[in-house]
Amino acid sequence: MKVHYLASLVLLALPLTALAIEPGPSSPQQQETENWLTLQIDGQAASLITQKTTPAEREQAMQRWLDSNKHPIPEYFDQKAGGDTSGGSH
């Protein structure tokens, strides 16, 4: 019976361990990625030249989007049809 109570206490304490993890990047690469995302969000690296699409480009983009709905979503994904998903090399 004591084991049951001890196990319950351990399970209840698990969420408290997540609070001890410091937020922020865990690597220099992640820090650099976050820096680039911040530049993008703030618009600090935005081009001064406004880029506009032509009506023909908008029409082509809309047509591609509409055509993408013509392909049915399969109920199951056939893994052999899409290639090797094992991560190994051949």
N, C-alpha and C positions, 0 to 999 in steps of 0.2 A: 504494500500500500504506500509506503514511503517513496518507493521508486516512481510510482504514478505521480505523486505530488511534486517530486523533484523534476521529473520530465516536464510537467506542466509549467513549472516556474522557469525552466530553461527556455521553453517555447515562448513564454510571455516576454522574456527578456531579449529575445532575438531582435526585435525592431529597434531596441535601444542601441544595439551595436552599430547600426547604420548611421546613427547620428555622429559617430566619432570620425567618419570619413571626411577629410577636408575637401571642400569643393575646389574646382579649378583643374587646369590641365595636368595630365600625368606625365607628359613628355614634352621635349622641345618642339617636336613636330606638331603636337596637338596645340601648343601655345601659338605657333606660327599660323596654324589653320584658324584658330580663334581670332588672331589679329586680322587676318584677311577678311573673315566674316564680319568683324566689327567695322572695317573700312567700307565694306559693301553696305551694311545696314545704315551707317552714318552718311553715306554718300560722299565721303572724303576723297575717294579715288574715282569719282564719276567723271565721265567725259564732259567737256564743255560744249561739245557739238551734239545737238539733239538729233537722235536717229529716228527717222519716221519710216513707216512702211507705206508702200504704194497700195492703191486699191487692188491691184492685181496680186500682190504678195499676200494681202489679207485674204483675198478670195482663195488662193492656193492653200494657205494654212487652214482655212475653214474647211475646204474640201478634203484635205488630208485627215482632219479630225473627224469629219462625217464618215469618210471611207473606213476609218479605223473601227467603226461600230458594225461594219459588215462581217467581221470575223467573229464567229461564235466563241464564247468562253467555254472551254471544255470542262466537263464535270470533274475529270481527273487529269492530271498532267502525266503524260507518258515520258518518263525520265530517259528512256533510250532514244527517243526522237530528238531530244534537245542536246545530246552529247553526254560526256562523262561528268558526273557530279561528285565523284569520289575524291577529287583533289589530287589524285596521283597522276604521274606522267605515263605516257604509253611507251 
